[in-house]
């Protein structure tokens, strides 16, 4: 029997799905999360930021890839786990992203614009969003079962064990541990 024939006789092991190679397909938009993003990041709040003067000395001029478009692009790359600029540009052209309608731009234009957008603007946006989220969190109603926990603890953290599985696999530790 040849090696190829022997290899075919053994069934493939399925393995842990957390450890499989990720595909480059972007995630779908979830309406609830998109609605939440719209509430936290209104495109009208970007107007004063484009006139912000800081160490960069560049004003955000009105152009095709303006601040609302760039914020929608960056947010979509993170939120939908888009693999790269090429895929993000394709989605922007075919579907549009968040509050931006379908728009045809080149990958080079987006790449160049990403290099020129001041990071300070994104830092200010993050600060504003965190403040809004904190205010919204204070107003959040919780169920009766969670009231006792809320009285004792200021936050509840939930962890995903998928990285733990990777460590176990790399160190060849048994599951009994």
C-alpha angles and dihedrals in degrees: 000000000000124000091251092056092048091050091053093053094061115077116234118253113240097212130190112320090216090064098050121110112271119242121233094235111123117235120257122256111261109212095217093053092043090053090050091050090051090053093049098039113037112183089227090067091067095068097082091044094061090064092050112128118203138134091313095066090203121121118214101243122202108264139134093279095046126159098277090051093048092048091049090049096050092042092050092049090055100036098044094034093235110190099227150326094288092056092044091052090049091052091046089053097044105034110005121234125258107306095356118095121222108301132180113222134147125253090236092054092051092046093050092046091050089057092051101045107102113243088217089072092057090047091054091047091051091051092050092047092049090051091049091047091050091051091047091048091056090056093048115119117220131199125262093256091059097048094085091048091048091053093054101036132043093207141012117216123202119198130203114223098205093104088049088058089053091051091049091050094048093047093038093231116166121247091242091078 
